[in-house]
Amino acid sequence: MGSDLKGSKQYDEEQQQVAAQHYGTFEGIPQQPTIGFPQPAPPPGASAHPPHYHAHAYQPVTGYVVAEGTPVRRQRPLPCCGCGIGWFLFIIGFFLGAIPWYLGAFVMLFSRIDYREKPGYIACTVAAILTTIAVIIGATNDSW
């Protein structure tokens, strides 16, 4: 029945009326489905009676209350003004001769750390490796 209606003159007149009503950005959405997008369908092997889909919005399970808002998980604040010990060791390593970088690399390699502090410890490890390479190259240079 739907394919018979598509080729008829009545269908063309309805399309012209819809196009005339919805010509601007803020005029609303036409009530016909968009062509080219897949429509929802039950999965293969579903029972003879398809389940009732709620296509337009989130529908909670009956009897359960849905909490509004974003769930908040409290975490303890990071030490050293909120930047973490890893970044603190990285910054003071420039002033104290790379010793804090080796300390940060040791902590990262041999202890369990908070995932929020891991970037600072990685920076300490990279700085310690680069410092070690620079010292080795400088110590083996013939111009000494």
C-alpha positions in Angstrom: 0.0 0.0 0.0 2.8 2.4 0.8 4.5 1.8 -2.6 1.2 2.5 -4.4 1.0 5.9 -2.6 4.5 6.9 -3.5 3.8 7.1 -7.2 0.5 8.8 -6.9 -0.4 12.5 -7.5 -1.6 12.7 -3.8 1.9 11.8 -2.6 3.5 14.6 -4.7 1.0 17.1 -3.4 1.7 16.1 0.2 5.4 16.5 -0.4 4.9 20.0 -1.8 2.9 21.0 1.2 5.5 19.7 3.6 8.2 21.5 1.6 6.2 24.7 1.7 5.6 24.5 5.5 9.2 23.7 6.4 11.4 26.1 4.5 13.5 27.7 7.2 15.9 26.6 9.9 13.6 27.2 12.8 10.4 26.0 11.2 10.5 22.5 12.7 11.4 19.0 11.3 9.4 17.4 8.5 7.4 14.4 9.7 8.8 12.0 7.1 11.7 9.7 7.9 15.1 10.6 6.4 16.0 8.4 3.5 19.4 6.6 3.7 19.5 6.0 7.4 18.8 2.5 8.8 15.6 2.2 10.7 15.5 0.3 14.0 14.7 -3.4 13.6 14.5 -6.3 16.0 17.6 -8.6 16.0 17.5 -11.7 13.9 15.9 -14.7 15.7 13.6 -12.5 17.8 10.3 -13.9 18.8 7.1 -13.5 16.7 5.9 -10.7 18.9 8.5 -7.9 18.7 9.4 -6.0 21.9 8.2 -2.5 22.4 11.0 -0.1 21.6 11.2 3.4 23.1 12.8 5.2 20.2 12.6 8.8 21.3 14.0 9.1 24.8 15.5 7.2 27.7 12.8 5.2 29.4 13.7 4.0 32.9 12.5 0.6 34.2 9.2 1.0 36.0 9.5 1.3 39.7 13.1 2.6 39.8 13.9 6.3 40.4 16.4 7.9 38.0 18.7 10.3 39.7 19.2 13.6 37.9 22.6 15.1 37.4 26.1 13.9 37.0 27.3 11.2 39.5 30.1 12.6 41.7 32.9 10.4 42.9 35.0 12.1 45.6 38.7 11.7 45.3 41.3 12.9 47.7 43.2 16.0 46.5 46.7 15.6 45.2 49.5 16.7 47.5 51.9 19.6 46.7 49.3 22.3 45.8 47.2 19.9 43.7 49.9 19.0 41.1 51.2 15.8 42.7 54.5 14.7 44.0 55.7 13.6 40.5 55.4 17.0 39.0 56.9 18.6 42.2 59.9 16.3 41.9 60.2 17.2 38.2 60.2 20.9 38.8 62.7 20.9 41.7 64.9 18.6 39.8 66.0 21.6 37.7 67.2 23.3 40.9 68.7 20.4 42.8 70.8 18.7 40.2 68.6 15.9 38.8 68.5 14.0 42.1 64.7 14.4 42.5 64.3 13.0 38.9 66.1 9.8 39.9 63.9 9.6 43.1 60.8 10.0 40.9 62.0 7.3 38.5 62.6 5.0 41.4 59.2 5.6 42.9 57.5 5.0 39.5 59.4 1.8 38.8 59.1 0.2 42.3 55.9 1.3 43.9 52.2 1.5 43.3 51.1 5.1 42.4 47.9 7.0 41.8 46.9 7.2 38.2 46.6 10.9 38.4 50.3 11.3 39.5 51.7 9.0 36.8 52.4 11.7 34.2 54.7 13.5 36.6 56.6 10.4 37.5 57.0 9.6 33.8 58.4 13.1 33.2 60.9 12.4 36.0 61.9 9.1 34.5 62.4 10.7 31.0 64.4 13.5 32.5 66.5 11.1 34.5 67.3 9.0 31.4 68.2 12.1 29.4 70.4 13.4 32.2 72.2 10.1 32.4 72.8 10.1 28.6 74.1 13.7 28.8 76.4 12.9 31.7 77.8 9.8 29.9 78.4 11.7 26.7 80.0 14.6 28.6 82.2 12.3 30.7 83.5 10.4 27.7 84.2 13.5 25.5 87.9 13.8 24.5 88.0 17.6 24.9 88.1 17.3 28.7 
